[in-house]
Amino acid sequence: MKDPINNPEEFVDKHAYFAYVVDGEVTHLHTVDFLMELVIASMSSNPTVIRLSKEDALKVKGGWYFDGNEFKEKL
């Protein structure tokens, strides 16, 4: 089991770390296991994060587009 308290070096070596910065202030730190390569690639590309409504959470899929107002399927 991963134990960042007793084995911090082993934990750090197996994870990518991201800081959420809003207006220059760190608001959240997020850890991602290196096995989640797609998540790491996405987070490393300076993404825009949009909170989804319950309705959108049930329908929006990877590969869709956001036009600034709504999510749309790739044509």
C-alpha atoms as one frame of an Amber mdcrd trajectory, in Angstrom:
protein
   0.000   0.000   0.000   1.261   3.491  -0.828   2.356   5.288   2.324   3.400
   8.913   1.708   4.004   9.489   5.430   6.587   6.742   6.051   7.989   6.461
   2.494   7.665   9.924   0.910  10.479   9.410  -1.638   8.848   6.264  -3.045
   5.487   8.035  -3.217   6.913  11.113  -4.980   8.776   8.976  -7.536   5.534
   7.267  -8.656   3.299  10.317  -9.029   2.918  13.549 -10.940   1.973  16.648
  -8.971  -0.087  19.611 -10.128  -0.794  22.952  -8.483  -4.038  24.722  -9.312
  -3.256  28.430  -9.522  -5.981  31.077  -9.580  -4.903  34.699  -9.985  -1.364
  33.732  -8.968  -2.433  31.907  -5.772  -2.072  28.141  -5.294  -5.601  27.006
  -4.450  -5.249  23.222  -4.668  -2.563  20.547  -4.998  -3.444  17.406  -6.945
  -1.576  14.102  -7.189  -1.899  11.710 -10.135  -0.417   8.211 -10.333   2.025
   7.847 -13.250  -0.145   5.009 -14.601  -2.758   7.614 -15.537  -0.819   8.923
 -18.549  -3.802  10.515 -20.323  -4.722  12.502 -17.209  -1.120  13.679 -16.809
  -0.930  14.695 -20.481  -4.216  16.593 -20.199  -3.239  18.346 -16.972   0.169
  19.293 -18.409  -1.390  21.095 -21.377  -2.733  24.077 -19.381  -6.401  23.007
 -19.602  -9.499  25.038 -18.926 -11.483  23.357 -16.156 -15.267  23.654 -16.332
 -17.608  22.373 -13.662 -20.285  20.222 -15.271 -23.961  20.349 -14.384 -25.535
  17.013 -13.432 -27.130  16.860 -16.871 -23.838  17.477 -18.686 -22.022  14.989
 -16.434 -24.351  12.276 -17.734 -23.911  13.092 -21.430 -20.534  14.776 -22.159
 -17.848  12.382 -23.428 -14.147  12.668 -24.213 -13.572  14.148 -27.649 -16.514
  16.549 -27.421 -15.991  20.290 -27.846 -16.949  23.299 -25.723 -17.807  26.457
 -27.664 -17.788  28.749 -24.640 -21.466  28.182 -23.904 -22.252  24.514 -24.407
 -20.689  21.125 -25.036 -21.075  19.605 -28.488 -20.279  16.238 -29.999 -17.410
  16.052 -32.439 -18.798  16.211 -35.968
